[in-house]
Amino acid sequence: MDGTETRQRRAEELGLRHTLSTGRLPRASEDGPLSVPESQRVSPKPLGTELSRETALSIGLQVIVPFMFAGLGLSGAGILLNSFQHWPVFMEVKDLLTLVPPLVGLKGNLEMTLASRLSTAANTGQIDDPREQYRVISSNLALIQVQATVVGFLAAMAALMLGALSTEELDFEKVKLLCASSVITAFLAAFALDSRYLTPLVCTSLMALTPVWVLIAKKNPPIMQILKFGWFPIILAMVISSFGGLILNKTISKEQYKGMAIFTPIICGVGGNLVAIQTSRISTYLHMWSTPGVLPLWMKTFWPNPCSTFCTSEINSTSARVLLFLVIPGHLIFLYVIYLVEGHLVPNSKTFVVFYLLAGLIQVTILLYLAEVMVRLTWHQALDPDNHCIPYLTGLGDLLGTGLLALCFLISWFLSEAELDGILEPASGPP
C-alpha cells in the first residue's frame, strides 16, 4: 500500500470508537484530521499486509463453507414452506404467505448488520479488551431483540395493508394472528388460531421484554444511537421485502408456479447472503483505510463502471468475482438437494433450470454492483455503511429474487405449453 493509504489509516483520522454508531461518523475537518480524545483512541491492528496478501483462493475458502451451510438451511426452509402452505392456517389467512420474504429477510436486516458491525469492530481493534467485548456484544444483541420485535409487528401491518389493497378487504379478526406469527413463527401462530387469549398474551409478553433490552443497550452509547435513529433502513427494507411477499402470495397457489414456495427462500437467501458479505468487506475496508466523509482516490466515482466492480485487481473487485462465481455451482447443489427430496413437486425441465440459474446470476450481479455504489454514497455522507447498506440490499434482493423466480416459472410454463401445442396440433389434423 502507498503512503497516502498509510496516512489515511492513522488512528487520529479514523475515530474508531464511532464505527458502531448509526448516526453520522466524525468527518475529517477541512483544516486537518479528526481529533479523537486520548482516552478514546484505539490502536488499529496491522492488517494492511494481510489485506494485500488476500487472493481469490483465500477469499473463496473463507466464504464457501458458511455459504454452503446457509444454502442447505435455506433449502430446508423451502421444503418446509412447501409443506406448510397447505396447512389450514395458511389456507385461511393468505396474508401469512406475504410475511415470508420480509421475515426471512429480517435475518439479513438485523443479524447480518450485527455481524458487519462486529466484524468492523474486531478488525479495527475495538473489542480486544475482554470487558469491552462483553459490553459491545451484549448491547448489540439487546438492540436486535428490540428491532426484531418492532419490525416483526410492522411486517405484519405491511402484510395486512398489501392484502387489503389487493382484495379491498381487511379482516380485523386476523390482525392478532399476523402480529403474533410475525414474531414467534408460523408454528405458534397456527396453534394460536383457535385461542382468543393466547395470541394477545404472547404479543404482550414480547412487548413487555422490550424495556429490558433497551436498558441493556443503554450500556453502549453508540448502540443507543442506533436504537434512536437507526430504524429507517430496516423499516424501508421490510417494506421492499413485503412486495416480494405479495408476489409470493399471488403466485404460490397457481399451477404454473408450482414449486414457488420451495425456491423462494433459496433465491432470496443466497442473494442476501452474498451481498451482505461484500458490503461488510467494503465497509471494513473503508473503516481501516479512509476517513469518514472522504473516499479513497481510487473510489472517488459514486457510480463506477461495472467492469471496475468485477474486472480489476483491486481487493473488493476480487471478492466480488469470487462471490459471483459461487452463484451457479451453489444453486446447482441446492437444486440437486431439492430434486432429491421434492423432485415430484418442482419443474424438472432443463429450460427451467437454465432460466433459474440465469435469474440467480442476474440478481447477485445487480446486488454486488449496487453494494459498491451504496457503500460509497453512504461513506461520502459520513454514515456508517455497516448499519445503512445491508438492510436496503437484502430487501431489494428479496424483491428481485421473488420477481425473477416468478418470471422463470412463467416463461418455463409458456414454453412447455407452446411445445405441447406443437405436438398436439399435427395429431389433431387430417391424416
Secondary structure, DSSP 4 states (H G I P E B T S, - for coil): --HHHHHHT-HHHH-GGGTT-SSBPPPPPSSS-----GGG-------HHHHHH--HHHHHHHHHHHHHHHHHHHHHHHHHHHHHTTSHHHHH-THHHHTHHHHHHHIIIIIIHHHHHHHHHHHTTTT-SHHHHHHHHHHHHHHHHHHHHHHHHHHHHHHHHHHHHHHS---GGGHHHHHHHHHHHHHHHHHHTT-TTHHHHHHHHHHHTHHHHHHHHTTSHHHHHHHHH-HHHHHHHHHHHHHHHHHHHHHTTSGGGTTHHHHHHHHHHHHHHHHHHHHHHHHHHHHHHSBTTB--GGG--SS--HHHHHSSSSHHHHHHHHHHHTHHHHHHHHHHHHHHHHGGGS---HHHHHHHHHHHHHHHHHHHHHHHHHHHHHHHTTB-HHHHHHHHHHHHHHHHHHHHHHHHHHHHHHHHHHHHHHHHHHHHS--
